[in-house]
């Protein structure tokens, strides 16, 4: 029998009817109020590394578990794995990487993005309840990756949570227009609250075999509390539409056919920029922060630190405005580093909890990043692919 959970938020009341599952819900989720007229609640993942700081080990566990679900359900050789921007880009890459480690072959990862890249062909679709509704899925520029993109037998769509599946339906329809040979779709998420009617409609309209995979599922209902004070808040979350090619270094937007690896001496390079190996001096963990859609480099560095014996947490900035309260203990707002002039946020951050903060970013250093580096006394780690090697990356460290 489903268990009903009721959560009171400043925007209304959320009711969840949870089906039985092995993982306790409170290990997966917290809850918060969104500053949005379209959808006034947020399921705050405790394993994603976005709104909560999370250990790389927990993130790796979730990636492996979801990847194995897909592979055990018979994902064919020749698969396309898509992570959904902004929140699930890191999750999508992590599940893809785990699948590669488990032995899947001829797999391609790509993520949707909210950034414009002029001169590159793309599929377009919208996420109806999102703050920023323009999503783009770009075709890979490399000929071999483009061929993989257009001929995949299996499509693996990855998001942190699902409430209706409408975004996925739009994406499946758009993708089938360019790849009519698609045979199966996996819809993968940490939690799934799509109504059975919505699932049935998606499966019917997709006109291809669909399988849903997640850790916990159920139904949700939201009673709008009509909070005028929050409803009046307006936050700019749409970009200016300029081409961002010169700012973007993370290759996930144009396709990856193998996991990214960092340089073997990354810790040595970090230590040459004022980072101490001596944990006896300060036993607090290290926080590695990603930025927006580019949160995977933070996970890769956090995992490397953890593998070397350091205590590490991973988190990411976001452009999603969330009301303080419930699972959101604190809100830090600052300017974005993608030249859109829109607010970015980091939630549940207390700098005093950490011995060091390392800010991983793909864009060049700018006033907004320098402001954060000084405020947090942080180390900059700029991500860059090594020339001539599409899967080997360098982090350029700098402490102001």
FENGI-V827141 format. One record per residue. N is the residue number from 1. PHI is phi in radians with two decimals (none if undefined). Layout:
n = <N,N>
phi = <PHI,PHI>
This chain:
n = <1,2,3,4,5,6,7,8,9,10,11,12,13,14,15,16,17,18,19,20,21,22,23,24,25,26,27,28,29,30,31,32,33,34,35,36,37,38,39,40,41,42,43,44,45,46,47,48,49,50,51,52,53,54,55,56,57,58,59,60,61,62,63,64,65,66,67,68,69,70,71,72,73,74,75,76,77,78,79,80,81,82,83,84,85,86,87,88,89,90,91,92,93,94,95,96,97,98,99,100,101,102,103,104,105,106,107,108,109,110,111,112,113,114,115,116,117,118,119,120,121,122,123,124,125,126,127,128,129,130,131,132,133,134,135,136,137,138,139,140,141,142,143,144,145,146,147,148,149,150,151,152,153,154,155,156,157,158,159,160,161,162,163,164,165,166,167,168,169,170,171,172,173,174,175,176,177,178,179,180,181,182,183,184,185,186,187,188,189,190,191,192,193,194,195,196,197,198,199,200,201,202,203,204,205,206,207,208,209,210,211,212,213,214,215,216,217,218,219,220,221,222,223,224,225,226,227,228,229,230,231,232,233,234,235,236,237,238,239,240,241,242,243,244,245,246,247,248,249,250,251,252,253,254,255,256,257,258,259,260,261,262,263,264,265,266,267,268,269,270,271,272,273,274,275,276,277,278,279,280,281,282,283,284,285,286,287,288,289,290,291,292,293,294,295,296,297,298,299,300,301,302,303,304,305,306,307,308,309,310,311,312,313,314,315,316,317,318,319,320,321,322,323,324,325,326,327,328,329,330,331,332,333,334,335,336,337,338,339,340,341,342,343,344,345,346,347,348,349,350,351,352,353,354,355,356,357,358,359,360,361,362,363,364,365,366,367,368,369,370,371,372,373,374,375,376,377,378,379,380,381,382,383,384,385,386,387,388,389,390,391,392,393,394,395,396,397,398,399,400>
phi = <none,-1.11,-1.82,-1.64,-2.07,-2.04,-2.19,-1.57,-2.06,-1.22,-1.76,2.75,-2.15,-1.83,-2.01,-2.08,-1.79,-1.70,-1.32,-1.00,-2.81,-1.39,-1.72,-0.97,-1.03,-1.25,-1.47,-1.78,-2.37,-2.09,-2.45,-2.71,-1.71,-1.49,-1.57,-2.80,-1.43,-1.49,-2.61,-1.77,-2.37,-2.44,-1.55,-1.69,-1.23,-1.73,-2.12,-1.37,1.37,-2.03,-1.67,-2.02,-1.25,-2.35,-1.26,-0.98,-1.08,-1.17,-1.08,-1.06,-1.03,-1.13,-1.09,-1.10,-1.09,-1.22,-1.06,-1.15,-1.01,-1.13,-1.16,-1.22,-1.61,1.63,-1.11,-1.31,-1.05,1.61,-2.16,-2.03,-1.90,-2.10,-1.70,-1.65,-1.30,-1.57,-1.14,-1.80,-1.14,-1.20,-1.07,-1.06,-1.09,-1.07,-1.19,-1.05,-1.05,-1.10,-1.12,-1.10,-1.13,-1.43,1.87,-1.13,-2.07,0.93,-1.76,-2.21,-1.89,-2.63,-2.10,-1.27,-2.57,-1.74,-1.75,-1.46,-2.21,-1.10,1.44,-2.08,-1.14,-2.65,-1.65,-2.16,-2.76,-2.20,-1.85,-1.06,-1.64,-1.31,-1.21,-2.02,-1.57,-1.50,-2.12,-2.25,-2.09,-1.50,-1.29,-1.05,-1.42,-1.15,-1.04,-1.18,-1.25,-1.09,-1.10,-1.06,-1.05,-1.51,-2.21,-1.05,-1.44,-2.13,-1.97,-1.99,-1.76,-2.19,-2.47,-1.28,-2.62,-2.23,-1.98,-2.31,1.47,-1.11,-1.05,-1.13,-1.07,-1.07,-1.19,-1.04,-1.08,-1.12,-1.21,-1.12,-1.10,-1.77,-2.38,-1.19,-1.48,-1.03,-1.90,-2.66,-2.16,-1.81,-1.88,-2.01,-2.70,-1.20,-2.39,-2.39,-2.07,-1.19,-1.18,-0.93,-1.16,-1.17,-1.09,-1.09,-1.13,-1.09,-1.09,-1.21,-1.35,-1.21,0.97,-2.70,-1.08,-2.21,-2.25,-1.80,-2.31,-2.87,-1.46,-2.43,-2.53,2.96,-2.17,-2.30,-2.37,-2.21,-1.76,-1.17,-1.51,0.92,-1.48,-1.10,-1.11,-1.31,-1.08,-1.39,-1.20,-2.15,-2.14,-1.28,-2.15,-1.77,-1.22,-1.50,1.44,-1.25,-1.17,-1.91,-0.91,-1.24,-1.77,-1.77,-2.00,-1.23,-1.44,-1.06,-1.29,-2.08,1.82,-2.31,-1.91,-2.78,-1.10,-1.46,-2.10,-1.56,-1.08,-1.13,-1.72,-1.06,-1.19,-1.07,-1.13,-1.09,-1.18,-1.37,-2.09,1.44,-1.76,-1.69,-1.30,-1.35,-1.46,-1.20,-1.20,-2.57,-1.56,-1.18,-1.25,-1.73,-1.80,-1.92,-1.82,-1.63,-2.21,0.94,-1.26,-1.81,-1.86,-1.11,-0.98,-1.14,-1.11,-1.07,-1.24,-1.04,-1.12,-1.11,-1.10,-1.11,-1.12,-1.58,1.72,-1.50,-1.46,-2.39,-2.25,-2.18,-2.67,-2.58,-1.28,-2.66,-1.65,-1.42,-1.40,-2.22,-1.33,-1.18,2.40,0.98,-1.37,-1.80,-1.40,-2.66,-2.27,-2.06,-1.96,-2.75,-1.31,-1.29,-1.89,-1.98,1.08,-1.70,1.17,-2.02,-1.17,-2.04,-2.39,-2.29,-1.93,1.01,-1.84,-2.11,-0.95,-1.20,-1.35,-2.19,-1.31,-2.66,-2.08,-1.99,-1.74,-1.54,-2.58,-1.76,-1.39,-1.05,-1.05,-2.55,-1.05,-1.12,-1.22,-1.06,-1.07,-1.20,-1.05,-1.25,-1.11,-1.75,0.88,-1.72,-1.82,-1.46,-2.33,-1.55,-1.44,-2.61,-1.27,-1.23,-0.98,1.38,-2.36,-1.35,-2.21,-2.08,-2.14,-2.11,-1.90,-1.64,-1.61,-2.77,-1.97,-1.13>
